[in-house]
Amino acid sequence: MLTFLGFAMVITFMFLIMTKRLSALIALIIIPILFALFGGFAPKIGPMMLEGITKLAPTGVMLMFAILYFALMIDSGLFDPAVRKILKLVKGDPLKVSVGTAVLALVVSLDGDGATTYMICVAAMLPLYSRIGMSPRIMAGLIILAGGVMNMTPWGGPTARAASALHVDPSDIFVPMIPAMLAGVAAILAISYMYGKRERARLGELHLAGDDIDHSEISVSQFPDARRPKLIWFNGALTLGLMCTLIAGLLPLPVLFMVAFSIAMIVNYPCLQQQKDRVAAHAGSVLAVVGLIFAAGIFTGILSGTGMVDAMSKSLLAVIPDFLGPYLAVITALASMPFTFFMSNDAFYYGVLPVMAEAASHYGITAVEMARASIVGQPVHLLSPLVPSTYLLVALAGIEFGDHQRFTLKWAVLVCLCIMFAALLMGIFPLFSTL
């Protein structure tokens, strides 16, 4: 019963948002409540929802202040020089813009934080896409694909979860996977090249960066009065310091962004009215993203609290016949795509993976090999409606969540398969056990 309810709830949710019958915000709240009531969980539904919201509260706070911080940096003109430089280099060529998007996203996502990557990359690249006439779906797709591959770093999250769940060293998982990750990077660059060629054929090579254009006047900021060109070095140093402390993990992310936002606001806009204007200018985007995050808390809280996640995991494991046992590493790699799409990373790595690893050990497949296989599906995972930062990306890019999924999912699967095949060819985890 729980298995049926779980899969029915997820499928109903996906159908409604992908067919645009409900917005993601409403569907995340209403659908799980209806299924929980149908399953007889009415007395417990309140605590379950509250627990889910509580778990996502730090993420909501972090994103709220992160959005405000980078909005201030954009308004003040911090990213203007970078955008001018990129414009000068690409010279209106859609191919260079597309490949440049992928390269920029791969570099920026090294910090392992999706929200930061999305804000920086969209701020730098969206003006180019708008001026040239390229589809922002391409930009969003390339950025999230790059983030999916770089999410496999130990500080990205999944590798650390797999290591702790199976009691292995994170470096033993990550270091051997680097060549396979490079195969994924090559696939992303190939995809960006293909779309760049297609867009070049459609739009032609525009001359945006000719001598007739004054690059000094190009700005990402939509509020000319808010620009602070004299403070660009201070803002750059503050942002660099923020990124360094973020990577070093000196303070929790919500606290870091709260402190950085406060400093940036005081220095750039000391007048109280100016501060109010800056917050008001970006309140809409903050409310939209944070609202979705807390709505996702209701969805995940009910999914976990009712036991649907556990039931779904056990039912999926039960359908694997004995003769497939020697192939459990490959099965885990393939299963990591739908598993981490339909459930959280925590549910997969702490609920499903230990069970599969225990079964695989009877066939001579080691825990570290299973851990490596389990992180293959991360490019698909980031497209899940349960990943809060993905809502930030689509909001910043100005596209619909369902459109983003339909456009990117096939390429995410392709990147995952490239990573898996590279790992198999290099013996990072086995195709089958000979034990």
GULUMDO-179626 format. One line per 3 residues: number of its first residue (from 1); their letters; for each residue y, x, z of C-alpha. Coordinates in steps of 0.1 Angstrom, whole numbers, plus 2048, in hexadecimal, padded with zeros to 3 digits. Last residue first. Example, Ala and Ser with C-alpha at 12.3 -4.5 7.8 and 13.67 -1.06 7.14 Angstrom:
2
2	sa	7F5:889:847 ~ 7D3:87B:84E
//
This chain:
435
435	lts	76F:94F:7B2 ~ 77C:951:78F ~ 79C:93F:797
432	flp	7B0:92E:77B ~ 7D1:934:76A ~ 7DA:94D:785
429	fig	7FC:953:795 ~ 814:970:78D ~ 7FA:97B:774
426	mll	814:985:75A ~ 808:96C:740 ~ 805:951:75B
423	aaf	828:957:768 ~ 836:956:744 ~ 824:936:73D
420	mic	832:926:75D ~ 856:932:757 ~ 855:925:733
417	lcv	846:904:73F ~ 862:900:759 ~ 87C:907:73D
414	lva	86C:8EC:727 ~ 86B:8D3:743 ~ 890:8D9:749
411	wkl	897:8D5:724 ~ 886:8B3:723 ~ 899:8A8:742
408	tfr	8BC:8B2:736 ~ 8C8:895:71F ~ 8B6:878:730
405	qhd	8BF:885:752 ~ 8E4:88A:74A ~ 8E6:868:739
402	gfe	8D7:858:759 ~ 8F1:869:76F ~ 90E:85E:75A
399	iga	928:878:74E ~ 94A:883:75B ~ 941:8A8:75E
396	lav	94D:8A9:782 ~ 93A:889:78B ~ 91B:894:779
393	lly	91B:8B5:78C ~ 923:8A5:7AE ~ 906:88D:7AA
390	tsp	8EF:8AB:7A4 ~ 8FB:8B9:7C5 ~ 8E9:89D:7D8
387	vlp	8C6:8A3:7CB ~ 8B2:883:7D0 ~ 8BA:876:7AE
384	sll	8A4:892:7A1 ~ 8B3:8A8:785 ~ 8B2:8C6:79C
381	hvp	88D:8C3:79F ~ 887:8C8:77A ~ 896:8EB:77B
378	qgv	883:8F1:79C ~ 860:8EB:78E ~ 853:90F:78F
375	isa	858:912:7B5 ~ 834:906:7BD ~ 823:920:7A8
372	ram	831:93D:7BC ~ 826:92C:7DC ~ 803:927:7CF
369	eva	801:94C:7C6 ~ 80E:954:7E9 ~ 7F3:93E:7F9
366	tig	7D7:94F:7E6 ~ 7C0:93F:7CD ~ 79C:948:7D5
363	yhs	78D:925:7CE ~ 78C:91A:7F2 ~ 7B0:926:7F6
360	aae	7BA:90C:7DC ~ 7B2:8EF:7F3 ~ 7C8:8FE:80E
357	amv	7E4:905:7F6 ~ 7E3:8E1:7E9 ~ 7E6:8D3:80D
354	plv	801:8EC:816 ~ 814:8E3:7F6 ~ 815:8BD:7FB
351	gyy	827:8B8:81C ~ 83D:8D6:824 ~ 845:8E1:801
348	fad	845:8BF:7F1 ~ 856:8AA:80C ~ 870:8C5:813
345	nsm	878:8C9:7EE ~ 87F:8A4:7ED ~ 86B:88A:7DA
342	fft	869:87C:7B7 ~ 876:89B:7A5 ~ 865:8B4:7BC
339	fpm	843:8A4:7B5 ~ 849:89E:790 ~ 851:8C3:789
336	sal	83C:8D3:7A5 ~ 81D:8C3:796 ~ 81D:8DB:779
333	ati	81F:8FA:78F ~ 806:8EB:7A8 ~ 7EE:8E3:78C
330	val	7F1:906:77F ~ 7E9:914:7A2 ~ 7CE:8FA:7A7
327	ypg	7BA:904:788 ~ 79B:90F:79B ~ 79A:8ED:7AC
324	lfd	79A:8D9:78B ~ 775:8D3:78D ~ 779:8C2:7AF
321	piv	78E:8A5:7A1 ~ 7B4:8A2:7A8 ~ 7BB:87D:7AE
318	all	7BB:881:7D3 ~ 7D9:898:7D2 ~ 7EF:87D:7C3
315	sks	7E4:864:7DD ~ 7EA:87C:7F9 ~ 80D:884:7EE
312	mad	817:860:7E8 ~ 80A:856:80A ~ 81E:872:81B
309	vmg	83E:868:808 ~ 839:843:810 ~ 837:849:835
306	tgs	851:82F:83D ~ 868:849:84C ~ 866:860:82E
303	lig	86F:849:812 ~ 886:835:829 ~ 89A:854:833
300	tfi	89A:861:810 ~ 8AA:842:802 ~ 8C2:83D:81F
297	gaa	8CD:861:81D ~ 8D2:85D:7F7 ~ 8ED:844:800
294	fil	8FD:85F:816 ~ 8FE:876:7F8 ~ 90A:85C:7E0
291	gvv	928:854:7F7 ~ 930:879:7FA ~ 932:87C:7D4
288	alv	947:85D:7CD ~ 95E:862:7EB ~ 966:886:7E2
285	sga	96D:87D:7BE ~ 985:861:7C9 ~ 996:876:7E4
282	haa	9A0:891:7CC ~ 9C5:889:7C7 ~ 9C8:87A:7EA
279	vrd	9BE:89C:7FA ~ 9D7:8AF:7E5 ~ 9F3:895:7EC
276	kqq	9ED:896:811 ~ 9EF:8BC:811 ~ A10:8BA:7FE
273	qlc	A1D:8A1:817 ~ A15:8B9:833 ~ A27:8D6:823
270	pyn	A14:8F7:826 ~ A02:8F2:805 ~ 9F3:912:7F9
267	vim	9EF:924:81A ~ 9E7:906:830 ~ 9D0:8F6:817
264	ais	9BD:916:80F ~ 9B8:91D:834 ~ 9AB:8FA:83B
261	fav	994:8F9:81D ~ 985:91B:827 ~ 97E:90E:84A
258	mfl	96E:8EE:83F ~ 95B:900:823 ~ 94C:919:83C
255	vpl	944:8FE:856 ~ 931:8E9:83D ~ 91E:908:830
252	pll	912:913:852 ~ 921:935:85D ~ 918:959:856
249	gai	8FF:951:83B ~ 905:971:828 ~ 906:95E:807
246	ltc	920:945:815 ~ 933:961:826 ~ 936:973:804
243	mlg	93F:953:7F2 ~ 95A:94A:80B ~ 968:96D:809
240	ltl	969:96B:7E4 ~ 97B:949:7E6 ~ 995:957:7FF
237	agn	99A:976:7EA ~ 9A0:961:7CB ~ 9B7:94A:7DD
234	fwi	9CB:967:7EA ~ 9CC:977:7C8 ~ 9D7:956:7B7
231	lkp	9F3:950:7D0 ~ A0F:957:7B9 ~ A00:93F:79F
228	rra	A02:921:7B6 ~ 9FC:902:7A1 ~ A01:8E1:7B3
225	dpf	A1F:8D6:79E ~ A0B:8DA:77E ~ 9F1:8C1:78A
222	qsv	9D3:8BE:772 ~ 9C9:8E2:77A ~ 9B3:8F3:761
219	sie	9D0:905:752 ~ 9D9:912:72F ~ 9FE:91D:72E
216	shd	9F7:943:72E ~ 9DF:93D:711 ~ 9FB:937:6F9
213	idd	9EA:92A:6DA ~ 9F7:933:6B7 ~ 9E8:955:6B9
210	gal	9C6:946:6B7 ~ 9B1:93B:6D4 ~ 9AA:917:6CB
207	hle	99F:91F:6A8 ~ 982:906:6A4 ~ 961:911:697
204	glr	951:8F2:688 ~ 94B:8D2:69A ~ 928:8C6:68F
201	are	91A:8E7:683 ~ 929:8F9:6A1 ~ 91B:8DE:6B8
198	rkg	8F8:8E4:6AA ~ 8FB:90A:6AC ~ 907:907:6D0
195	ymy	8EB:8EF:6D8 ~ 8D1:908:6CB ~ 8E2:925:6DC
192	sia	8E3:913:6FE ~ 8BE:90A:6FA ~ 8B6:92F:6F3
189	lia	8CB:93A:710 ~ 8B8:922:726 ~ 896:92E:719
186	avg	8A0:953:720 ~ 8AA:949:743 ~ 887:939:748
183	alm	876:959:73C ~ 88C:96C:754 ~ 87F:956:770
180	api	85C:960:765 ~ 866:985:768 ~ 875:97E:78B
177	mpv	856:96C:798 ~ 847:98C:7A6 ~ 866:991:7BC
174	fid	868:96D:7C8 ~ 847:965:7D9 ~ 840:986:7EA
171	spd	865:987:7F3 ~ 862:966:805 ~ 846:974:81C
168	vhl	829:95C:822 ~ 823:942:83C ~ 819:925:824
165	asa	834:90D:82E ~ 84D:928:837 ~ 849:93A:816
162	ara	84A:919:802 ~ 86A:90E:814 ~ 87B:930:80F
159	tpg	872:930:7EA ~ 87F:90C:7E7 ~ 8A1:914:7F7
156	gwp	8B8:927:7E0 ~ 8BA:945:7F8 ~ 898:951:7ED
153	tmn	8A1:94E:7C8 ~ 890:931:7B6 ~ 8B1:91E:7B4
150	mvg	8BB:937:799 ~ 8A4:925:781 ~ 8B0:902:78A
147	gal	8D5:90D:78A ~ 8D2:919:767 ~ 8C3:8F8:75C
144	iil	8DF:8E6:76F ~ 8FA:8F8:75D ~ 8EA:8F5:73B
141	gam	8E6:8CF:73F ~ 90A:8CA:74D ~ 919:8DD:730
138	irp	904:8CB:716 ~ 90C:8A9:725 ~ 931:8B3:723
135	smg	92E:8AD:6FD ~ 944:8C5:6E9 ~ 966:8BA:6DC
132	irs	976:8DD:6DB ~ 991:8D5:6F4 ~ 97B:8C0:70B
129	ylp	95E:8DA:70B ~ 977:8F6:713 ~ 987:8E2:72F
126	lma	964:8DB:73D ~ 95B:900:73E ~ 96D:910:75C
123	avc	970:8F3:773 ~ 94D:8E8:76A ~ 93F:90B:772
120	imy	951:90E:793 ~ 949:8EC:7A0 ~ 925:8EC:795
117	tta	91E:90E:7A3 ~ 92D:905:7C5 ~ 918:8E5:7C7
114	gdg	8F8:8F7:7BD ~ 8F9:912:7D7 ~ 8E1:92E:7D0
111	dls	8FC:949:7CF ~ 8ED:955:7AD ~ 8F9:933:79F
108	vvl	919:944:793 ~ 907:95C:77C ~ 8EF:944:76D
105	alv	90A:92A:769 ~ 921:943:757 ~ 905:94D:73F
102	atg	8FC:929:737 ~ 920:91F:731 ~ 926:93E:71C
99	vsv	909:934:705 ~ 918:912:6FF ~ 93C:91F:6FB
96	klp	931:93B:6E4 ~ 91F:922:6CE ~ 93C:909:6CF
93	dgk	954:924:6C1 ~ 977:91B:6CB ~ 982:93F:6CF
90	vlk	966:946:6E7 ~ 976:965:6F5 ~ 99A:958:6F9
87	lik	98E:938:708 ~ 979:94B:720 ~ 997:960:72B
84	rva	9AD:942:72E ~ 992:931:744 ~ 98F:94F:75A
81	pdf	9B5:952:75E ~ 9B8:92D:767 ~ 99D:92D:781
78	lgs	9B4:932:79F ~ 9CF:91A:792 ~ 9DA:90A:7B3
75	dim	9CB:8E8:7A8 ~ 9A9:8F9:7A0 ~ 9A9:90B:7C2
72	laf	9B2:8EB:7D3 ~ 997:8D8:7C1 ~ 97F:8F4:7CB
69	yli	987:8EE:7F0 ~ 987:8C8:7EE ~ 965:8C8:7DD
66	afm	957:8E1:7F6 ~ 965:8CC:812 ~ 953:8AD:808
63	lmv	934:8C0:7FC ~ 930:8D0:81E ~ 935:8B0:831
60	gtp	91C:89E:81C ~ 902:8BA:81E ~ 907:8BA:844
57	alk	901:894:845 ~ 8E1:895:830 ~ 8CA:896:84E
54	tig	8DF:87C:861 ~ 8DE:864:843 ~ 8B8:866:842
51	elm	8B5:860:868 ~ 8CD:843:866 ~ 8B8:833:84A
48	mpg	898:837:85E ~ 8A9:82A:87E ~ 8B4:80A:86D
45	ikp	894:803:85A ~ 87E:803:878 ~ 87C:7DE:880
42	afg	87C:7D5:85A ~ 85F:7EB:851 ~ 849:7CF:842
39	gfl	843:7DE:820 ~ 85A:7C5:80F ~ 876:7CE:827
36	afl	871:7F3:81F ~ 871:7EB:7FA ~ 891:7D8:7FC
33	ipi	8A2:7F3:811 ~ 896:80E:7F9 ~ 8A6:7FC:7DB
30	iil	8C7:7F2:7EB ~ 8D5:813:7F7 ~ 8CC:82C:7DB
27	ail	8D0:811:7C1 ~ 8F4:80A:7CC ~ 900:82E:7C9
24	asl	8EB:836:7AA ~ 8FC:819:798 ~ 8E6:7FC:78E
21	rkt	8DA:7EF:76C ~ 8E3:810:75C ~ 8C1:813:74B
18	mil	8BD:835:75C ~ 8C9:827:77D ~ 8B2:809:77E
15	fmf	893:81A:770 ~ 896:837:789 ~ 899:820:7A7
12	tiv	87D:80A:79B ~ 867:829:796 ~ 86F:837:7B8
9	maf	869:816:7CA ~ 849:80F:7B7 ~ 83C:832:7BE
6	glf	842:82E:7E3 ~ 837:80A:7E6 ~ 816:811:7D4
3	tlm	80F:82F:7EB ~ 819:81C:80A ~ 800:800:800
//
